[in-house]
Amino acid sequence: MRILLLAHAFNGLTQRLWCALGERGHELSLELDIGDEVTREAVALFAPDLVIAPYLRRALPEDVWRRVPCLVVHPGPPGDRGPAALDWAILERRACWGVTVLQADGQFDAGPVHASATFPMREASKASLYRDEVATSAVRAVLEAVARLETRQPPPAAGPAPAPGVGWRGVLAKRDRAVDWARHGTDEVLRRLRSGDSAPGVLDSILGIPAFLYDAHAGPRLERARPGEWICRSPGALLRATVDGSVWIGHARRDEAGAFKLPVPLACPESAALAELSSQPVAVRSSVPDPIAYREEGAVGFLRFAFYNGAMSTGDCRGLAAALGAAAARPTRVLVLEGGREFWSNGIHLNVIEAAASPADESWRNIEAIDDVAEAIVRMSGKLTVAAVGGNAGAGGAFLALAADRVWVRPGVVLNLHYRNMGNLYGSELWTYTLPRRVGTGADALMRARQPLLGSQALARGLADAAFGSSFEEFSAEVASRAHAIASSADFERRLAERDARRAADERVRPLSAYRAAELAEMRRSFYGFDTSYHVARHRFVHKAPHSWTPRHLARHRGTAPG
Ligand code: COA
């Protein structure tokens, strides 16, 4: 079928559908929802059989849905309607939630239901659920609906019965999720913060400064703390007392024009006035949320690095490089690099860079620090490394995975193995060494195409070595069992020796330091040179500047993409 995707942004869910529909041979084009006239023009140019709207923030123009069947993805079960479905589901403690694919008509989310899927809710932020369970269910339901339309079957006559207790739920007002620190316990505070994470956040204040709060984690019970009192600071979070315990807050956005989300010590430097962690009891010190965690099971080490949004600042990269150093010294045979659940990694931290006194200098420090991580992975001796990519990965974060000896992916994750979308960045993380090793001369075309790939597609193109696991839990369990199998295999020493011999041979042909220096010379031009495209693109990305046109490599109805 000729399918036009219409979306507010080319977000993770839209990318996943784009890949899944493309994989099934449908002819696709995409238009960002910029204005009704642009949508009409796209429909006229592409003449689609079907329009799919995976992520829209406003209604489709009537003349469009009257002319072409338009399927809308709603992140709620049949019968649920409204613009804040998932937010309400979290606030109302739903045990089970769903996704519905319905046909657009004159009423918001009330057209004929073409397909739906359900999933059990998890204690997690809205964005985490959206990127995993919602996206997986949406793909399943959309593919079912499209298959039915393709064979000209009508939608199920009666449609599924509405889930109990669902119906129209309007916009969620700030007061609906506001925290009452004098009344709410930790569980309720976490729920409210998670319902607004990653957007719009919960409007509150930090030491009297109005700010949106994100990235909340449970802290310990406190002696003699006043509910709502800010207790102390760790390097990456602030602790605040609740009625029955406490919560750590990792990220914030000041409620000021032009402000953007940052790690809380940067968003609110005034928090330096709070007590230091070292002055706190051990229960507090041991509860600090740490995105980096190492554990060992026999001969296998597992290194988790679950950075918020997958963004890795200079400090994060240095912490990770130190953890890699410590893991390298352990008597294990296999090291599994787990990344985070929502994102394995998204590369250098564009928000922290944007906030720096000199974004160019901070970009430079950050790229050097992430390159140190890539180099530590490539140079790891005495053990085999596995990148276990169970969450999405983009740009430098996706290439970081290629530094490992083996890359295992979840089939449904979305990988953006290219840099150009960020102001034509050349990229580093040793990609000029690791990518051609896997795809040979196909590396250039891959970088130019700027297309997302599903994990299953990455496997088919040789960018990954295995793809398995439908849920994150299934994936993690199989990663562990495969890693143990490698560690205990009779030919482990032979495999290690082969890897070392290949690395040594590569080093003789061209040292790793030469790859890194050549990449960094290009990056230096982007950071400090005459062409400011990267700085402009980063500024627009961080400030979430609205799109004014759809990139040509996606809007295929507007002609071929230049190079
Ligand atoms: N630095 C800072 N924040 C980042 C980030 C980065 N490198 N990559 C993603 N994020 C943030 C986004 O701003 C967004 O924040 P919010 O939800 O808190 O508002 C969140 O992570 C999710 O990103 P989003 O773009 O909504 O996710 P997606 O799944 O739709 O798209 C990417 C994923 C990777 C395609 C997209 O985030 C991207 O292009 N990131 C930039 C990657 C990059 O250029 N890195 C630097 C070069 S190495």
Residues whose N, C-alpha, C, O or C-beta is under 5 A from the ligand:
A	BS01	COA	F10 N11 G12 S198 N309 A311 N346 G347 I348 H349 L350 N351 G394 A395 G396 N416 M422
